[in-house]
Amino acid sequence: MFKWRTQLVVTLILMVFMVSISTYAEAKKYKEIDAHVVKEMMDSGDALVVFPLSPLEFDNLHIKDSVNIPMNQLEAQLPQNKSRELVFYCLGAKCVASWRAAVKAVELGYENVYAFREGLPGWVAAGYPTVTIDKLPDVEVKKISVAELAGKLGGEPIILVDINLDDDARKFHIDHIKRVQIPMNELHLRTSTLDKKKQIVVLCLKGNRAPTAARYLIGKGFENVVAVEGGIQQWVLEGRPIKKED
């Protein structure tokens, strides 16, 4: 067991190292900008400002005149003009979607790519306009530990909703009959497939987005919804069993 956990930790360290190298290399190909520059670009040019997370997060709050193109739809929905200015933003400095989307755009051949890492918090702090289409309910979401999740998988009638994107889920996921993967980008389309009589346990990558998904489900009439603290990352760090497809 100790040897297996040691190998797992080493693998995780190597993954983080490779991501860091990739991020550093790609950083030379896109620029990071602040809220004031984004506003100037929107006012003076044809910059396309893109929110690459889910529609439900976009509808809750987004930069006025920005568009929602989820991460897995970038290749299909970004404009054909490769020289158009593209600005990606998400939920703040700790949210990785802005720079991941920027990296993807660079890989697709776009020449003028920017990441607004401060995201919505920075935009709001600067006093610039936002839009809400469908506000998520302002409710407190109960959180459980990965240890509690393990216990629930052992016997309780739950549905483990893994909201990670396909690429992330393939890297590591919990291989269990009670798990169903519904990427957060698709949650608004597949809510009806979930049984309201069972407890819904929401799992994301690091524990940051699961509460948002839980709030959305509560707003749709699900009464027993909890979020897993630390996400699949914490599950892995504690040496719990996973399945890798890549």
Secondary structure, 3 states (H helix, E strand, C coil): CHHHHHHHHHHHHHHHHHHHHHHHHHHCCCEECCHHHHHHHHHHCCCEEEECCCHHHHHHCEECCCEECCHHHHHHHCCCCCCCEEEEECCCCCCCHHHHHHHHHHHCCCCEEEEECCHHHHHHHCCCCEECCCCCCCCCCEEECHHHHHHHHHHCCEEEEECCCHHHHHHCECCCCCEEECCHHHHHHHHHHCCCCCEEEEECCCCCCHHHHHHHHHHCCCCCEEEECCHHHHHHHCCCCCECCC
